[in-house]
Amino acid sequence: MKDVILLPTYNERENVNFIVPKIFNIVPDVHIIVVDDNSPDKTAQDVQELMHKFPNLSLLFRESKTGLGDAYKDGIRRVVFDPEVRNIITMDADGSHDPGYLTEILRYIEYSDFVVC
């Protein structure tokens, strides 16, 4: 079973190069899906480079920017029916959601249906 983090991005090139390695350092077995809204700053290209280093990282590229809510919905649609997915975690790529809480979130979710942090 796998835990998946959805990380929507739009012009987050600098941030993904910081947050992705930080997340994998804290929870190495997690799977991260970056949902990029066709960022003009080439966020998607940086994610593709990071994918060579982190095999549990993937990119869901969206052709246009339709908003954060749609990015989360598309990401959830990608994983919700995968029988291997145990938990779905949503985070912002700008660092406003501290990855330091991930181990605690994953511990609490073992005994709960839903965790908000």
N, C-alpha and C positions, 0 to 999 in steps of 0.2 A: 504494500500500500504506500501511496506517496502523498505528500503534502505539497500543495501548489500555491505559489504566491503570484497574484496578478499585479502587474506594475504598469499602469497606463502612463504613456509619455507623450508630450508635445514640447519640442524644443528643450529636451532634458539631457542633451549630449554630455555636458559636464557632470551632471548628477548621476547618470547611469554608470559612468566610469568609476564613481565612488561607491554608490549604494549596492550595486550588484556584487562586487567582491566582498563588501562588508557583510551582506546577507549570507553569502556562502561561507564566510569565515565563522559566522555564528551558528548556522545550521547547514552543514555541508551536504546533507542528503535531500534538502528541499529542492523542488523544481520551481523555476521562475519563468513566467511567460511575460515578456514585455509586450504590451499592446500599444503600438506606435501609430499615431494619427498623421502619418506622412510629414513628419517634422522637417522643416526646411533647413534646420541646423545639422542634418545628417545623423540624428540620433540612431536611426535604424542601422546605418552602416557601422557605427561603433558597437552596437549590440551584436551584429554579425561577427565582428572581430572578437568580441568577448566570448562568443559561442565556441570558438576554438579552444579557449582556456577552460571554459565551464560547460561540460557536456549536458548538465541539467538545465541549461538556459536555452530558451527558444524565443522566437519573435513572431508575433501576430501583427502583420503590417496591414493597416487600413488605408485605403486610397484617399480618404478625405477626413478632415477634422469635423466630427459631429458631436463632440463633447465627452466629458468624463463619464457620464452615466452610460452612454452608448459604448464606450470603450470597456467599461466593466461588464456590461451585458454581453458583448461579443466574447470577452475573455471567459466569462462564466459558461456561455454556450459551448465554448471549445472543450471544456473539461467536465461539465456537470454529469454527463452520461458515461464518462470513462470509469469502468468498474475498479480501476487501480487507484483512483483518486479518493483519498480519505478525507482531506480537509482542503478548503479553499480559503486563502487569506488575501485580503485586498490591502494594498499599501500605495501611498503616493511616492513618486520617484524623487520628489524634492527634499526628502529628509524630514518632512513634518511628522512622519510616523517612524519612530525610533526602532531600528531593527534589533536593538538590545532587548526588547520585550518578546521577541519571537519564541525563545525557549519557554518562557513563562506561558505565553499564549498556547503553545502546543501542549504543554503540561495540563493546563486547565481544560482544553478542548477534549481531552481524554474522558472527562467526567461530565461534560456538558454538551448540549446541542449547538450552542452559539456562544461566542465570546466577543465582547466589544472592549477595545482598549483605547 
